[in-house]
């Protein structure tokens, strides 16, 4: 039995356009909390024409999330930007080529507390493998007491 998929032409055109622009787009990390859309655009305009620029903000508070995205008109500008170190609003910032969501590897990282002190990393990993592929498993150990941080003895004050 074959599966028939209906595609909305407008949505398909939009996705093609976004894919075409993906080599023009950058992720900018490490932003100062005070950096604005305009100051980010002003800084990167020295390298080439900036078509879009957004500092990502928390929906509830409106506070900067410390990163943003920008799109250059010319994709070659991205390469120019990536070979230099950048400072903006008193901080070193970290520009990277943006990766479209559909190309990002979907991963999930979880925290598990209250793990027995006797458990090994292999035991830990083996347990979670029953739920799917485990890429990495790390047990955090307090080097001072050789105990897991969640099991630290209380200190008298």
C-alpha positions as YAML, in Angstrom:
chain: A
units: angstrom
residues:
- id: 1
  name: UNK
  ca: [0.00, 0.00, 0.00]
- id: 2
  name: UNK
  ca: [1.45, 3.37, -0.95]
- id: 3
  name: UNK
  ca: [1.13, 6.47, 1.15]
- id: 4
  name: UNK
  ca: [-0.05, 9.68, -0.49]
- id: 5
  name: UNK
  ca: [1.17, 12.94, 0.98]
- id: 6
  name: UNK
  ca: [-0.48, 16.24, 0.17]
- id: 7
  name: UNK
  ca: [1.82, 19.25, 0.22]
- id: 8
  name: UNK
  ca: [0.61, 22.80, 0.57]
- id: 9
  name: UNK
  ca: [2.35, 24.69, -2.28]
- id: 10
  name: UNK
  ca: [2.78, 27.84, -0.19]
- id: 11
  name: UNK
  ca: [4.39, 25.89, 2.66]
- id: 12
  name: UNK
  ca: [6.61, 23.96, 0.23]
- id: 13
  name: UNK
  ca: [7.81, 27.20, -1.36]
- id: 14
  name: UNK
  ca: [8.51, 28.69, 2.08]
- id: 15
  name: UNK
  ca: [10.55, 25.61, 3.10]
- id: 16
  name: UNK
  ca: [12.58, 25.73, -0.11]
- id: 17
  name: UNK
  ca: [13.26, 29.43, 0.46]
- id: 18
  name: UNK
  ca: [14.34, 28.76, 4.06]
- id: 19
  name: UNK
  ca: [16.64, 25.97, 2.91]
- id: 20
  name: UNK
  ca: [18.15, 28.29, 0.27]
- id: 21
  name: UNK
  ca: [18.86, 30.86, 2.99]
- id: 22
  name: UNK
  ca: [20.26, 28.37, 5.51]
- id: 23
  name: UNK
  ca: [23.80, 28.97, 4.26]
- id: 24
  name: UNK
  ca: [23.25, 32.70, 4.84]
- id: 25
  name: UNK
  ca: [22.12, 32.29, 8.47]
- id: 26
  name: UNK
  ca: [24.21, 32.38, 11.64]
- id: 27
  name: UNK
  ca: [23.64, 31.48, 15.28]
- id: 28
  name: UNK
  ca: [25.28, 34.00, 17.61]
- id: 29
  name: UNK
  ca: [25.90, 32.69, 21.14]
- id: 30
  name: UNK
  ca: [27.33, 34.25, 24.27]
- id: 31
  name: UNK
  ca: [25.54, 37.59, 23.90]
- id: 32
  name: UNK
  ca: [25.54, 40.16, 26.68]
- id: 33
  name: UNK
  ca: [22.08, 40.39, 28.30]
- id: 34
  name: UNK
  ca: [21.99, 44.04, 27.18]
- id: 35
  name: UNK
  ca: [22.65, 43.35, 23.47]
- id: 36
  name: UNK
  ca: [19.72, 44.44, 21.29]
- id: 37
  name: UNK
  ca: [18.63, 43.47, 17.78]
- id: 38
  name: UNK
  ca: [19.97, 46.80, 16.56]
- id: 39
  name: UNK
  ca: [23.38, 46.59, 18.26]
- id: 40
  name: UNK
  ca: [23.83, 43.04, 16.93]
- id: 41
  name: UNK
  ca: [22.89, 44.17, 13.43]
- id: 42
  name: UNK
  ca: [25.15, 47.23, 13.65]
- id: 43
  name: UNK
  ca: [28.13, 45.10, 14.67]
- id: 44
  name: UNK
  ca: [27.75, 42.47, 11.96]
- id: 45
  name: UNK
  ca: [26.94, 45.02, 9.24]
- id: 46
  name: UNK
  ca: [30.67, 45.77, 9.05]
- id: 47
  name: UNK
  ca: [31.09, 42.34, 7.39]
- id: 48
  name: UNK
  ca: [28.22, 42.54, 4.92]
- id: 49
  name: UNK
  ca: [24.55, 43.38, 4.44]
- id: 50
  name: UNK
  ca: [22.39, 41.92, 7.23]
- id: 51
  name: UNK
  ca: [18.90, 40.99, 6.03]
- id: 52
  name: UNK
  ca: [17.44, 39.79, 9.33]
- id: 53
  name: UNK
  ca: [18.64, 39.98, 12.91]
- id: 54
  name: UNK
  ca: [16.94, 38.81, 16.11]
- id: 55
  name: UNK
  ca: [18.10, 38.47, 19.71]
- id: 56
  name: UNK
  ca: [16.03, 35.67, 21.22]
- id: 57
  name: UNK
  ca: [14.03, 36.69, 24.28]
- id: 58
  name: UNK
  ca: [12.13, 34.88, 27.01]
- id: 59
  name: UNK
  ca: [8.42, 34.96, 26.18]
- id: 60
  name: UNK
  ca: [7.32, 35.72, 29.73]
- id: 61
  name: UNK
  ca: [9.94, 38.19, 30.95]
- id: 62
  name: UNK
  ca: [11.16, 39.65, 27.66]
- id: 63
  name: UNK
  ca: [14.74, 39.19, 28.91]
- id: 64
  name: UNK
  ca: [17.44, 38.20, 26.44]
- id: 65
  name: UNK
  ca: [18.23, 34.49, 26.31]
- id: 66
  name: UNK
  ca: [21.88, 35.29, 25.47]
- id: 67
  name: UNK
  ca: [21.79, 34.23, 21.83]
- id: 68
  name: UNK
  ca: [20.39, 35.34, 18.51]
- id: 69
  name: UNK
  ca: [20.23, 34.69, 14.79]
- id: 70
  name: UNK
  ca: [21.12, 36.78, 11.79]
- id: 71
  name: UNK
  ca: [20.94, 36.33, 8.04]
- id: 72
  name: UNK
  ca: [23.40, 37.86, 5.60]
- id: 73
  name: UNK
  ca: [22.48, 38.73, 2.03]
- id: 74
  name: UNK
  ca: [25.66, 37.09, 0.71]
- id: 75
  name: UNK
  ca: [26.44, 33.57, 2.06]
- id: 76
  name: UNK
  ca: [30.19, 34.19, 1.63]
- id: 77
  name: UNK
  ca: [29.97, 36.69, 4.48]
- id: 78
  name: UNK
  ca: [29.32, 33.81, 6.90]
- id: 79
  name: UNK
  ca: [32.79, 32.40, 6.14]
- id: 80
  name: UNK
  ca: [34.38, 35.82, 6.65]
- id: 81
  name: UNK
  ca: [32.71, 36.17, 10.06]
- id: 82
  name: UNK
  ca: [33.69, 32.69, 11.23]
- id: 83
  name: UNK
  ca: [37.45, 33.18, 10.89]
- id: 84
  name: UNK
  ca: [37.61, 36.10, 13.34]
- id: 85
  name: UNK
  ca: [37.19, 36.54, 17.08]
- id: 86
  name: UNK
  ca: [34.30, 38.82, 17.98]
- id: 87
  name: UNK
  ca: [33.60, 41.13, 20.93]
- id: 88
  name: UNK
  ca: [30.25, 42.85, 21.39]
- id: 89
  name: UNK
  ca: [29.02, 44.85, 24.37]
- id: 90
  name: UNK
  ca: [32.05, 43.82, 26.44]
- id: 91
  name: UNK
  ca: [31.79, 40.07, 25.79]
- id: 92
  name: UNK
  ca: [33.40, 37.56, 23.49]
- id: 93
  name: UNK
  ca: [30.59, 36.21, 21.33]
- id: 94
  name: UNK
  ca: [30.43, 32.91, 19.48]
- id: 95
  name: UNK
  ca: [29.07, 33.09, 15.91]
- id: 96
  name: UNK
  ca: [28.42, 29.76, 14.19]
- id: 97
  name: UNK
  ca: [26.76, 28.64, 11.00]
- id: 98
  name: UNK
  ca: [23.09, 27.98, 11.82]
- id: 99
  name: UNK
  ca: [21.89, 24.42, 11.29]
- id: 100
  name: UNK
  ca: [18.31, 24.07, 10.02]
- id: 101
  name: UNK
  ca: [16.04, 22.27, 12.51]
- id: 102
  name: UNK
  ca: [15.31, 19.42, 10.13]
- id: 103
  name: UNK
  ca: [19.06, 18.72, 9.86]
- id: 104
  name: UNK
  ca: [19.79, 18.78, 13.59]
- id: 105
  name: UNK
  ca: [20.23, 15.42, 15.26]
- id: 106
  name: UNK
  ca: [17.48, 14.93, 17.80]
- id: 107
  name: UNK
  ca: [19.01, 14.06, 21.15]
- id: 108
  name: UNK
  ca: [17.71, 13.98, 24.67]
- id: 109
  name: UNK
  ca: [19.82, 14.51, 27.74]
- id: 110
  name: UNK
  ca: [18.40, 13.63, 31.12]
- id: 111
  name: UNK
  ca: [19.50, 14.01, 34.73]
- id: 112
  name: UNK
  ca: [18.99, 11.07, 37.06]
- id: 113
  name: UNK
  ca: [19.42, 11.63, 40.79]
- id: 114
  name: UNK
  ca: [19.57, 9.22, 43.72]
- id: 115
  name: UNK
  ca: [21.68, 6.61, 41.92]
- id: 116
  name: UNK
  ca: [23.16, 3.96, 44.21]
- id: 117
  name: UNK
  ca: [26.80, 4.52, 45.13]
- id: 118
  name: UNK
  ca: [27.51, 0.95, 44.06]
- id: 119
  name: UNK
  ca: [26.28, 1.54, 40.48]
- id: 120
  name: UNK
  ca: [28.92, 1.70, 37.78]
- id: 121
  name: UNK
  ca: [28.70, 3.74, 34.59]
- id: 122
  name: UNK
  ca: [28.28, 0.45, 32.71]
- id: 123
  name: UNK
  ca: [25.34, -0.57, 34.96]
- id: 124
  name: UNK
  ca: [23.80, 2.86, 34.49]
- id: 125
  name: UNK
  ca: [24.17, 2.77, 30.70]
- id: 126
  name: UNK
  ca: [22.94, -0.83, 30.47]
- id: 127
  name: UNK
  ca: [19.78, 0.02, 32.40]
- id: 128
  name: UNK
  ca: [18.83, 2.85, 30.04]
- id: 129
  name: UNK
  ca: [19.64, 0.88, 26.88]
- id: 130
  name: UNK
  ca: [16.33, -0.96, 27.33]
- id: 131
  name: UNK
  ca: [14.63, 2.30, 26.30]
- id: 132
  name: UNK
  ca: [16.74, 3.01, 23.22]
- id: 133
  name: UNK
  ca: [20.22, 3.93, 22.03]
- id: 134
  name: UNK
  ca: [22.44, 5.52, 24.69]
- id: 135
  name: UNK
  ca: [25.15, 7.77, 23.30]
- id: 136
  name: UNK
  ca: [26.80, 8.71, 26.59]
- id: 137
  name: UNK
  ca: [26.29, 8.01, 30.28]
- id: 138
  name: UNK
  ca: [28.24, 9.74, 33.04]
- id: 139
  name: UNK
  ca: [28.00, 9.27, 36.79]
- id: 140
  name: UNK
  ca: [29.10, 12.39, 38.63]
- id: 141
  name: UNK
  ca: [31.40, 11.63, 41.57]
- id: 142
  name: UNK
  ca: [32.46, 14.06, 44.28]
- id: 143
  name: UNK
  ca: [36.27, 13.71, 44.25]
- id: 144
  name: UNK
  ca: [36.63, 14.88, 47.87]
- id: 145
  name: UNK
  ca: [34.41, 12.21, 49.38]
- id: 146
  name: UNK
  ca: [34.37, 9.74, 46.46]
- id: 147
  name: UNK
  ca: [30.60, 9.87, 46.76]
- id: 148
  name: UNK
  ca: [27.96, 10.96, 44.34]
- id: 149
  name: UNK
  ca: [27.15, 14.67, 44.90]
- id: 150
  name: UNK
  ca: [23.54, 13.94, 45.85]
- id: 151
  name: UNK
  ca: [24.76, 11.66, 48.66]
- id: 152
  name: UNK
  ca: [27.13, 14.16, 50.28]
- id: 153
  name: UNK
  ca: [27.04, 14.00, 54.09]
- id: 154
  name: UNK
  ca: [25.64, 17.11, 55.73]
- id: 155
  name: UNK
  ca: [28.17, 19.40, 57.37]
- id: 156
  name: UNK
  ca: [27.78, 20.63, 60.93]
- id: 157
  name: UNK
  ca: [27.80, 24.39, 61.21]
...
